[in-house]
């Protein structure tokens, strides 16, 4: 027996909703678009009309038509609406960033966890074969060493290295914590080279 498609309510009717969310979910067969919610009735109607969905400016009406809500709205709007969707028992598909502030994002995450609903963040190419292959290969990459600090401050003050410092050279600056690697660098071109000076003055 074939399962009924998951009913998707779409919050938002901007370019991303038109180009990606609506046509993807409407194509099925696992999903179908049941409603489009946006504050402007004409915008909701334009997008919903393409897929035979309900157009509404009432988010609660959208929640009554769907099993899950996909968001294509601003982060501040998404954070509030997604909490309402989660509390109503709807799965949520979120855009990034999920909120405008870290506290708001944490509150949303806590609400979703408390409601026990499914949630996922839109990562458009995360599951493509090429992306999966790259991530698998990346797990075997050795960690890279941090690049040495570079200082270009124009001062001739001589500064002693901090205790225990190694493989460093004094940097011509008055900043007491500014040090550079002693690894030699390629010489600048004759046209742009400054007068030669020794580290430390």
N, C-alpha and C positions, 0 to 999 in steps of 0.2 A: 504494500500500500504506500503510495507516494505521500510524503508529508506536505502539509500546506506551507507555502512560502512564508518566511518571516516578514511581518508587516512593519515597514519602516516609516516613521514620521520624520520629516525633514525640517529642521529649524534653520531658516535662512533661505534667501532667494537671490543671492548675489552671483557674481561670475563663477566662483568655485562650485556653488551648488548647481548652477546650470551646466557647467562643463564636466564635472566629475560625479558628484554625489547622486543627483537625480537620474542621469542616464545609466549609471552603474547599477543602482539598486532596482531600477525599473526593468533592466535587461533580464533579471532573474537567472535561472528559474528558482533559486533559493530565496530570493527576496522580491518584495514588491513595494512600491511607494503608495502609501495610503493617504497622507496628508502633508501639506506644506504650511508652515507657520512663519509669518513675518508681520511686522507692525503695519506695513503698508498693504492694504487689501489688494490693490492692483498688482503689486509685485507678486504676492502669493498666488493670485489668480492666474497670472501669466505662466508661471512655472507649473503649477498644479494642473492647469488645463492641458499641458502637453502629455500628461501621463494618467489622466483620468482620476486624479487625486482630489481630495478635499482641500480647499483653500480656506485658511482661517487666520484671524488675528488674535485668537484666543488659544493660548498654549494648553490650557486644560482640555479644550476640544481636541487638539492634536493628540494629547495623551490618551484620550478615550478611543482612538482609532488604531493604535499601534502596539507592537511588542517591544520595539526599540526606537531610540531617537538618535539620529545622526545630526551633528551640529556643523553649520557653516556660517557662524556669526562671530562677532567681536569677542575677544576673551572675557571681557567684563560681563557681557550678556550671557555668554556660554556658562560661566561659573554659576550664575544664579539659576538659570533654566535647568542645567544638568542636575543640580541638587533636587529640584522639584521632580524631575523625571525619575531620579533614583528612588526618591521617597515613594513615588507612585509604582515602583516595582519594574521600571523599564530599564533595559540594557542601554548603555550610552556609548556612542562613538564620538570621541572628542578630537577637536583640532588643537594644534599647538600654537602658542602656549595655552595651557588649560585655563589660566586666569592671569590677571594683571599683576598680582602680587603673590609672594610666597605664602603668606598666611591664608589668602583666599584659595590658593591651590591645595594647601593642606586641608582646609575645611572641606573642600570638594572631595578630596580623596577619602577623608574620614567619613563623609556622608555616604559615599558609594560603598565603602567597606561595611558600614553599619547596616545599610540596606541589603547587602548581600547580592547585588546585581552584577552582571557582567559589564566590564568596561574595557575599552581599548582606545589607544591613541592613534590617529591617522599618521602613518609613515608610508607614504605613497609607494616607495620602491623597496621597502624593507624585506619583502618576501619574494622578490624576483630571484631567479636562479643565480644571476651574476652577483647579486648582493649576498646571498647565502654563501656562495663560494668564497667571496672576498673575506667575509667574517670568519669563515672556517680557517682560511689561510692565516688571517691576522692573529689567531690564537697561538700560532707557533712562532710569531715574530719575537725576537729578543727585545727586552726593554731597552730603549735608547737612553744614553747618558744626557743629562741636561747641558745645553749649550753654555759656554763660558760667558760671564758678564762682560760687557764692553763699555768702556768709559771714554768719553770724548771731552770731558770738562777741561777748559783751558786754564790750568794752574800749574805751577812748578813746585808746589809744596811737597816735601818728602815725608812719607808716612810709613811707619813701621807696620809690618804685617801682624794680624792678630795671632795670638798664641795658638800653636798647632797648625797654622796654615802651611800648605805645601803646594808645589807646582804653581806658584803665583809670582807675579812681578808687580812692583810698585806702579801705581797709576798716578799720572801727573794731575792730581786734583786735591782739593782741600777736604773732600768728603772722607771721613775716617773709615768708612766701611766699603769704599770702592776699590775693587781689585780686579785684575784681569788674568786670564790664563797666560802662562809663559810660552804656550805653543806659538811658534813663529808664524807670522802672517805674510802674505804676498805683498810686495812693495807697491805703493801707488804709482801711477804714471808720473813721469817727470813734470808734466804740465800742471798737475794738481798736487804734487807732493809738497808738504810743509817743510820748513827747515828742520834738519835732523836734530833730535834731542834725546838724551838718555832718560829712561824712566826715573822719576824722582828729581829731575831738574838739571 
